[in-house]
Amino acid sequence: MSSAVTRSICRWIHLVLSIPIMGYIYSPFDKLPGYAPQTR
């Protein structure tokens, strides 16, 4: 596998795994307790 393909796969994995963290950070404050267990 070439380095470009490996870099692309790692980039997509990083983006997909960062979605719950971004939702936790930018969600309204009253909904944070619902997101905390999935993000941790």
Secondary structure, 3 states (H helix, E strand, C coil): CCHHHHHHHHHHHHHHHHHHHHHHHHCCHHHHHHHHHHHC
